[in-house]
Amino acid sequence: MGTTQLESVPEPKYWHLKTVLSEALDSEFSVGEILPNERDLAARFGVARATLRQALEQLELEGRLQRRRGVGTTVAPPRVGVAVGTEQHAWPGAAGDAWQPVDCEQTTPPAAVAAALDSGADEPVHVVRRSRMSHGQRVATELLYVPAASVPGLTAIDAPSGPARARAVLRELQHLSLESQDRSVELGSARADDAKDLDRLPGSPVLVVTTRFAAEGRTAVLSVATYRADTCRLTFGDSTGVEIHHDPERQAS
């Protein structure tokens, strides 16, 4: 695509340039590809570098581009969907689950979590840490809080620690009969540990998805998942569940 003339366009130059750049991303670049430097891009489109930066910043806010430390500006992968309104209910770790177990430890949960689980303030629970990947990039992290009563068959022999221990906890959950599942989604700011895991700066916008799994008349598992806000999109349906899905064929948008 050749240089585009922007002089006669009534809208702000950077806004029109954003549209032109977005079209170029769809037709000329692939996910993860590094964009040319600002000087070359500004010359190609016949704009000042300040105008170019405004357009690039807007595309970054929209999740089309990512600025990666030590790499440069790259084309972002397709957004991971957080779809509100389906009725798919399943335990974490069930068939088709896209999350990857990272670690597991037994520790005392935060007071708010203990209250949600209706457990004693000093009662340790299994904390399973998982991650969600898209195009080789971590886009979400999750903490699963599992009381010992939810996995009575779990023993130290199953797996002492690490991902194997996490998988053992998830396997034991499948023996419970899931009665209900409800979730909430809210906008938050990345804490230092989340920011490090997600390759973002502390305070960057994130989506926090809290899920309560109920069995035997109690909260059997509490999930707190943190998504990069620039890699996610909310979709809505007719009912009250939430489904996490990813369409690998969809272009970043």
N, C-alpha and C positions, 0 to 999 in steps of 0.2 A: 504494500500500500504506500502511495507517495505522500508527499507533504500535503497537509490539508490547510486550506486558506480559512482563517478564523475571523478576518477583519469585519466582515459584514454581518456576523451573527449577533443578534441583539442580547442574548443571555451572556453572563460573565464568561470570559474566555476560558477560565479554568474549568468551568462546569461543562462547556461544550467539549473541551479537551478530554475531560473524564470519560465522556461518552465515546469519543474516538478511540481512546486508549482501551476502553472496555471491549470494543469491537475487535481491536488488534489482539487482545489477550485471547479472545475466543478463536480467532482464525490463524494466529501466527505462533502462539506460545503454548507450551504444555505445562502441566502441574509441576512445580518445583524448579522450573527454568528461571535462570537469573536474567533480569532485565538489563539492557544496556545502561551505561552510566548517564547521569542527568545531562551532561553536556551534549552527548550524542542524541538523546531523546529530544532535548530542547531544539537542537538544530534541525532534526528531522521534521518536527511539527511547526517550526517557525515561530516559537514562543519564547518568552523570557524564562529563565530558570525558576524564578519566583512563581510564575504561573504554573509551570510544570510541577513544582513541589506541592502546590495547593491541590492539583488534580490527583497526584500520587497519594497524598494524605487522605483525600476523600475515598479513594479506592481501597486504601488500607482500612479505613473505618467501616467500609461496606463488606470487608472480608474477601475482596478480590486479590489483594496483595498482602504480603507479609515482609516485614523488615527483620532479617535474621542476623544476629550479631556475628561478625566475622565472615558473613557470606554476602550480604547485600539484599536487594529487593527481589523477591521471588514471587512467582504466581502461586496463589494459595490453593490448597486442595479443595474439593467439593465440601460443602458444609455437612456436618453430622446433624441429622434431624432429631429433635426432641419433640415427638409428635403427641400432642395431647388429644385424647378422645378415642382411644381404641380399648378393646376389652381383653387384650392379651395379658393373662396373669401367669406368672411362672416364678419359681425361686431363682435367685442368682445362681449361676453355674449350670442352669438347665441347658438342654440341647439348643444350639443356635445362639447362645449368649456370646456377644462379641467382646466382652471384657476379658482381660488377661490377668491371672493371679500374679501378684508380685511378692507378697510377704504375708505373714500372719504372726501375731503375738497375743499373749494373754495379759491384759492390763486393765486398770481401773479407768472407765470412760469418763468424759466430762460430765458435770452434774446434770446438764440439760439432757444428755443422752440417757443417763441413768434414770432420770425421771420419766422419759419417754418409754423406756423399757420396763419401768416399774420394778427396778432392781435396787438393792441396797447401795448406799453411797460409796461403800468401800468394796463392793462385790466386783471382782474382775470379770471381764467378758473377752471373748475372742474378737480381735480386731483384724479383719482381712483387708489388705490393701490391694486394689486392682487398678489397671490402667486401660484406656481405650485409645487405639491407634487409628490413624487414617493416612494412607500414603507414606508410611514409615515415620509419621510424626505423632507424638503424644498430644491428644486433644482434650483428654479428660482424665481425672483421677477419682478414685472412689474409696471410701472407708465403709466397710460393712461391720456393724456391731452385732455380734451374735452371742447371746447369753448361753452359759453352759447347759441350761435346761433345754435349749433348742437342739442340741447335738449330744444327747446322752450317751450315744454309742461311740463317741470319739475317744480314742486313747492315745497316749504318747507314742505307742508303737506304730500308729498309722503313719505318722511323719513328725519328726521332732520340731522342725521349723521351716521357714522359707516358703517358696511357692508350693512345695509338696504338702506342707501343713495346710496352706490355704485351700488347696484342692480337696484335701480330706474333710475340712469343715464344710465346704460346699457340697460334697457328696452326701454327707450326713443330713444336710437340710432337705434333700430330695425325699427322705423318708417321712417327712411331715406332710400333713394335708393342708395346703394353702387355702385359707378361708376368705381372705380379702387382701387387697393391695391398694393403697392410696398414695398419691404423690403431690408435692407442691413444687413450683418453680419460682425462683426469685433472682433478681439481679444483685450481685455482690461484688466485692473487691478481693482480689487475690491476696491471700496471706503470704508470708515469706516462703513457707514450705511449698505451698501450691504453686507460687510463681516460679520457683526453681524447677519443679517437676514439669511445668507446662512451658518453660522457656519464655516467660513473660516477666515484666517488671512488677515488683510488689505494688499493689493498688490497681493493677489492670482490671478491667471489667470481666467478670465471670458470671456464668449461670450456675446457680446452686440448686440441684434437684434432690429433694429429700423424699425418701420412699419408706413407708411403713408396711411391713409384711406381717399379717396376723395369722395365727394358728392356735387352736385349742383355747380360744377366747382371750388371747393376750398378744402383745407385740412380740413376735418371735425374732425378727431381724429389723434393724434400722439401717438404711443406706443413706449416706451423704456423698453425692457425686458433684464434682466441680468441673465445669466445662469452660474452655476458652470461649468467651463471648464472640470473638471474631471468626470462630470456626463452626458455629452452631446456628440453627434456625428453628423457630417454633412453628409447628403446623397443628391445625385444629380439626377435630372430628365431632362425632355426635354423642359420645359417651364419656365416661369419667376416668378411664384408665390412661396410662401413658406408655408409649412404645418408643424405643430407641431404634432408629433405622438409618441405613446409609446406602445411597445409590451410587455405586462406583462410576456409572456412566454419566452422571449429571455434572455439568460444568460448574465451576465455582460461581456463586452468585450472591 
